[in-house]
Amino acid sequence: MWRPTKVELGAVGYIDKKTFSFVTLFNAYHLATTAHSTLRRAHPLCESNPTASGNCTHFQEERHTTRGDRSITQFLTGKRRYLEQYTLNAHTGSRRAYLVAPETRYQRCTCGTRATVWFLLYVQLILAVYGPVHGIEREEIILVTRKLDASDWAMALSNRFAMHDYNIRLSVVPRALRSSKFAWARFSRDANSSKSRMRVSAGHPKHRDDWPSLLLGGLRFVQDEEVPRAV
């Protein structure tokens, strides 16, 4: 099950097949301080082709706060008070992932074609340096150019073998009562949802620069193709 981790724009890495987390090898914007000595002689991202379209002098950022449909409840569980509840509808015969994040931040680099040019220029060198050590192939390497971060998150993977459709309920602690020592929400299980895989972030980082990345987008090579695709 995917485990969100903090990932920077410009990160070059891969998805670990055991932990399903993103492993950063280095950052394409900061080769001098993050990359192997062999790669430090290369040009950082956006300097590899100054004539390519796009501008990397800044990133585009958007922040969103969820205002979706949710039922309001009032009850006590131990000493934690939950006032809001999200209801996720799971259907039998299908395996779906559900993600809840009340406050998010979307970032993307405004590189245009420069990211593609840089990745195409240096992918073989990256593979030669990091491939043998990490056991990865060209098609597994990802250059991160977009990401969605969140202060708090909860995810559930439905059980496709359930006998009937069922609901997955997530009870949320009010923001004023949240603590970095406790989970910000709690899943409610019943007979149907007992085999669903669920995970909730334990506390929320106070500074948004420390938020973990829930979704990543970028460039990746496909078998038998010379130019990387957007993923």
Protein Blocks (a to p, Z undefined) as FASTA:
>chain_A
ZZdddddehiacdddfklopacdfbdfklmmlmmcfklmmpccehilommbgcdfkbccd
dddddfbdcddddddehjaccfbdcdddddehiacdddddfbacddddfekjmmmmmmmm
mmmmmmmmmmmmnopafklpccdfbdcddfbdcdddddfkbfbdcddddddddfklgcfk
bcfbdcdddfklmmpccdddehjafblklpccfbdcdddddehiabdcdZZ
